[in-house]
């Protein structure tokens, strides 16, 4: 009769999460491409490359610290707002907030998107959440800072 294995006390060793370097570099390439497109006043190209970056970022495995340092949806929402697509920006910021609860930059972007759609009562509630989450002066943040 086989003896049962003894369990070791303490935590089990877990292999580190390894996202592929090529994926991280693809996000960087797309974010940089969006910056170049914005410098050329091509907001449509900037939004397109940021959508590609978001798609890659969504495939990354969770790790602490994160392999890419900020949610790219912040930048995509900012570009959409600057392009006049407040409804599209609202959707992007809401998607980010579903993934990154109380992200102050996305709360700010959502507030601005709602105000651009003249949904001021909705914006008032979001602005209150932003003020609770933001650790600086609200006057310090602009839509352009999200990009």
C-alpha positions as CSV (number, residue, x, y, z in Angstrom):
1,X,0.0,0.0,0.0
2,X,1.4,3.4,-1.0
3,X,1.9,6.0,1.7
4,X,0.2,9.3,1.2
5,X,2.5,12.2,0.3
6,X,3.2,14.7,3.0
7,X,2.2,18.2,2.2
8,X,4.7,20.9,2.8
9,X,3.8,23.9,4.9
10,X,4.0,27.4,3.5
11,X,3.1,28.7,0.1
12,X,3.6,26.8,-3.1
13,X,6.1,28.2,-5.6
14,X,4.3,29.8,-8.6
15,X,6.1,30.5,-11.8
16,X,6.2,34.2,-12.7
17,X,3.8,35.5,-15.4
18,X,5.7,36.0,-18.6
19,X,4.1,38.2,-21.2
20,X,5.9,38.2,-24.5
21,X,8.3,41.0,-25.1
22,X,7.0,41.4,-28.6
23,X,3.6,42.2,-27.3
24,X,4.9,44.9,-25.0
25,X,7.0,46.4,-27.8
26,X,3.9,46.3,-30.1
27,X,2.0,48.4,-27.6
28,X,4.9,50.8,-27.4
29,X,5.1,51.0,-31.2
30,X,1.4,51.7,-31.5
31,X,1.5,54.4,-28.7
32,X,4.4,56.1,-30.4
33,X,2.7,55.8,-33.8
34,X,-0.3,57.5,-32.3
35,X,1.8,60.3,-31.0
36,X,3.4,60.8,-34.5
37,X,-0.1,60.8,-36.1
38,X,-1.3,63.4,-33.5
39,X,1.7,65.6,-34.3
40,X,0.6,65.4,-38.0
41,X,-3.0,66.3,-37.0
42,X,-4.2,62.8,-38.1
43,X,-6.6,61.9,-35.3
44,X,-8.1,59.1,-37.2
45,X,-4.8,57.3,-37.6
46,X,-4.0,58.0,-34.0
47,X,-7.3,56.4,-32.9
48,X,-6.7,53.4,-35.2
49,X,-3.2,52.7,-33.8
50,X,-4.4,53.1,-30.2
51,X,-7.2,50.6,-30.9
52,X,-4.5,48.2,-32.0
53,X,-2.5,48.9,-28.8
54,X,-5.6,48.3,-26.7
55,X,-6.2,45.0,-28.5
56,X,-2.7,43.8,-27.6
57,X,-2.9,45.1,-24.1
58,X,-6.1,43.1,-23.5
59,X,-4.2,39.9,-24.3
60,X,-1.6,40.5,-21.6
61,X,-1.6,38.3,-18.6
62,X,-2.1,40.0,-15.3
63,X,1.1,40.7,-13.4
64,X,2.3,43.0,-10.6
65,X,3.6,45.4,-11.5
66,X,1.9,45.5,-14.9
67,X,4.1,45.0,-17.9
68,X,2.7,48.1,-19.6
69,X,2.5,51.0,-17.3
70,X,-0.9,52.6,-18.0
71,X,-4.2,51.6,-19.5
72,X,-4.0,52.6,-23.2
73,X,-7.8,53.2,-23.2
74,X,-7.0,56.5,-21.5
75,X,-5.2,57.7,-24.6
76,X,-7.8,56.3,-27.0
77,X,-10.6,58.0,-25.1
78,X,-8.6,61.2,-25.1
79,X,-8.1,61.1,-28.9
80,X,-11.7,60.3,-29.5
81,X,-12.7,63.3,-27.3
82,X,-10.3,65.6,-29.2
83,X,-11.8,64.3,-32.5
84,X,-15.3,65.2,-31.4
85,X,-16.5,61.6,-30.8
86,X,-17.8,62.0,-27.3
87,X,-20.0,59.0,-27.4
88,X,-17.2,56.7,-28.6
89,X,-14.9,58.3,-25.9
90,X,-17.6,57.6,-23.3
91,X,-17.7,53.9,-24.2
92,X,-13.9,53.6,-24.1
93,X,-13.7,55.2,-20.7
94,X,-16.5,53.0,-19.3
95,X,-14.6,49.9,-20.7
96,X,-11.5,51.1,-18.9
97,X,-13.4,51.7,-15.6
98,X,-14.8,48.2,-15.8
99,X,-11.2,46.9,-15.9
100,X,-9.5,49.5,-13.7
101,X,-12.0,50.6,-11.0
102,X,-11.9,54.2,-10.0
103,X,-9.1,55.1,-12.4
104,X,-9.0,58.8,-11.9
105,X,-7.8,59.6,-15.5
106,X,-10.7,57.6,-17.0
107,X,-13.2,59.1,-14.6
108,X,-12.0,62.5,-15.8
109,X,-12.3,61.5,-19.4
110,X,-15.8,60.1,-18.8
111,X,-16.8,63.3,-17.1
112,X,-15.5,65.3,-20.1
113,X,-17.3,63.0,-22.6
114,X,-20.6,63.3,-20.7
115,X,-20.3,67.1,-20.6
116,X,-19.5,67.2,-24.3
117,X,-22.8,65.3,-24.8
118,X,-24.6,67.8,-22.5
119,X,-25.4,65.0,-20.1
120,X,-24.6,67.3,-17.2
121,X,-26.4,65.5,-14.4
122,X,-24.6,62.2,-15.3
123,X,-21.3,64.2,-15.5
124,X,-21.9,65.7,-12.0
125,X,-22.0,62.2,-10.4
126,X,-18.8,61.1,-12.3
127,X,-17.1,64.3,-11.4
128,X,-17.7,63.6,-7.7
129,X,-16.1,60.2,-8.1
130,X,-13.2,61.8,-10.0
131,X,-12.6,64.3,-7.2
132,X,-12.5,61.5,-4.6
133,X,-10.0,59.5,-6.6
134,X,-7.8,62.3,-8.0
135,X,-4.9,63.3,-5.7
136,X,-4.1,66.6,-7.3
137,X,-5.9,69.8,-8.3
138,X,-8.6,69.1,-10.9
139,X,-7.4,72.2,-12.8
140,X,-4.1,70.3,-13.4
141,X,-5.7,67.7,-15.8
142,X,-6.7,68.4,-19.4
143,X,-8.1,66.1,-22.1
144,X,-4.8,66.5,-24.0
145,X,-3.0,65.1,-20.9
146,X,-4.7,61.7,-21.5
147,X,-3.0,61.3,-24.8
